[in-house]
Amino acid sequence: MLENQQELIAAIRELLINRQNISAQNFKPETNIDELYKYKELLDEGVISEEEFNAKKVNF
């Protein structure tokens, strides 16, 4: 069971990331820019952190 608010936030975050990863497997972005926009949207929604976004951004 989840013991506190931080565990709940971490569990929800993990579920959202997993859902996004499954969706990403079924969709191939047309360009790197499209993929970057996808990660920016995740950042804006709070699903990924600034550090995670920057790590993805370096790959472009």
The 8 nearest C-alpha neighbors of each residue, nearest first, counted from 0:
[[1, 2, 6, 3, 7, 10, 4, 5],
 [0, 2, 6, 3, 7, 4, 10, 5],
 [3, 1, 0, 6, 4, 7, 5, 8],
 [4, 2, 6, 5, 1, 7, 8, 0],
 [3, 5, 7, 6, 8, 2, 1, 9],
 [6, 4, 8, 7, 3, 9, 2, 10],
 [5, 7, 9, 4, 8, 3, 1, 10],
 [6, 8, 4, 10, 5, 9, 1, 11],
 [9, 7, 5, 11, 6, 10, 12, 4],
 [10, 8, 12, 6, 7, 11, 5, 13],
 [9, 11, 7, 13, 12, 8, 6, 14],
 [12, 10, 14, 8, 13, 9, 7, 15],
 [11, 13, 9, 15, 10, 14, 46, 8],
 [14, 12, 16, 10, 11, 15, 17, 9],
 [15, 13, 11, 17, 12, 16, 18, 10],
 [16, 14, 18, 12, 17, 13, 19, 11],
 [15, 17, 19, 13, 18, 14, 20, 12],
 [18, 16, 20, 14, 19, 15, 13, 21],
 [19, 17, 15, 21, 16, 20, 14, 22],
 [18, 20, 16, 22, 17, 21, 23, 15],
 [21, 19, 23, 17, 22, 18, 16, 24],
 [20, 22, 24, 18, 23, 19, 17, 25],
 [23, 21, 19, 25, 20, 24, 18, 26],
 [22, 24, 20, 26, 25, 21, 19, 27],
 [25, 23, 21, 22, 26, 20, 27, 19],
 [24, 26, 22, 23, 21, 27, 20, 28],
 [27, 25, 23, 24, 28, 22, 21, 29],
 [26, 28, 29, 25, 23, 24, 34, 30],
 [29, 27, 30, 33, 34, 26, 31, 32],
 [28, 30, 27, 33, 31, 34, 32, 26],
 [31, 29, 32, 33, 28, 34, 27, 35],
 [30, 32, 34, 33, 35, 59, 28, 29],
 [31, 33, 35, 30, 34, 36, 29, 28],
 [34, 32, 36, 30, 31, 35, 28, 37],
 [33, 35, 37, 31, 36, 32, 28, 38],
 [34, 36, 32, 38, 37, 33, 31, 39],
 [37, 35, 39, 33, 34, 38, 40, 32],
 [38, 36, 34, 40, 35, 39, 33, 41],
 [37, 39, 41, 35, 40, 36, 42, 52],
 [40, 38, 36, 42, 41, 37, 43, 35],
 [39, 41, 43, 37, 38, 42, 36, 44],
 [42, 40, 38, 44, 46, 39, 43, 47],
 [41, 43, 39, 47, 45, 40, 44, 46],
 [42, 44, 40, 45, 41, 39, 46, 47],
 [45, 43, 41, 42, 46, 40, 47, 39],
 [44, 46, 42, 43, 47, 41, 48, 12],
 [45, 47, 41, 44, 12, 42, 16, 15],
 [48, 46, 42, 45, 41, 51, 52, 49],
 [47, 49, 51, 50, 42, 52, 45, 46],
 [48, 50, 52, 51, 53, 42, 47, 54],
 [49, 51, 53, 48, 52, 54, 47, 55],
 [50, 52, 54, 48, 53, 49, 47, 55],
 [53, 51, 49, 55, 54, 50, 56, 48],
 [54, 52, 56, 50, 55, 51, 49, 57],
 [53, 55, 51, 57, 52, 56, 50, 58],
 [56, 54, 52, 53, 57, 58, 51, 59],
 [55, 57, 53, 58, 54, 59, 52, 35],
 [58, 56, 54, 59, 55, 53, 52, 51],
 [59, 57, 56, 55, 54, 53, 31, 35],
 [58, 57, 56, 31, 55, 35, 32, 34]]
